[in-house]
Amino acid sequence: MSDETQIRDTIQTYFDCMYESSSEKTRAAFHPDAWITGYLPNGYQQMTVGQFADFVASRQPSPKEQGEAVRLEVVSLDIAGNTAVARVRDDYLGMTFLDTLSFIKQDNQWRIFNKLFHVET
C-alpha cells in the first residue's frame, strides 16, 4: 500500500472517530504525543489526544446515529519522506472546519502528529 493511500486511510479514520464518537478510532488516528489546537467561536482551544478522545466520545448520540450528512474533503496532501501535511475540510457539530493535519510515519504506520483547526462557518 502506498504512503498516500495509508495517509488517506488515516484521514478517514480521523473523520470516522468524530462521526461515530469513537475514542478508539481517535487514538488509532493520532500519535499519542499529538496536540489538537485551534480557535472555536468561544476562543482558543488546545487538547491532548486523551482529552480530544474523551470529548469525541462524549458526543452522544453520535453524528452518525443522528443521521448527519457526511462531508470530508481532502483539499491538499504533501508527502516528504516520513512526514506529511494534509488540509481537510469537514463538517462537525454544525460547523465547517478547515483542518491542517501533520503526519509522522513510525513503524510503517502514518499517524496524525498535530491538528490545527479553523472554523470556516
ABEGO torsion letter per residue (X at the ends): XBAAAAAAAAAAAAAAAAAAGBAAAAAAABBAABBBBEBBAAEBBBBBAAAAAAAAAABOBBAAAAGBBBBBBBABBBBBEABBBBBBBBBBGGBBBBBBBBBBBBGGBBBBABBBBBBAX
